[in-house]
C-alpha cells in the first residue's frame, strides 16, 4: 500500500446548516468530544 503524500480537505462554505453552533466559530473548528473536526479528518 502506498503512503498518501497529498490530500485536499474540502471545508469551504458558511456552515448555515450547523447554526447556531457556527455563528461564533467556523464549522471545521467545531469540537467533537475533545478535538476539532478538522483534526479528526487529518488524523
Secondary structure, DSSP 8 states (H G I E B T S, - for coil): ------------S--GGGTTGGGSS-GGG-EETTEEHHHHHH-
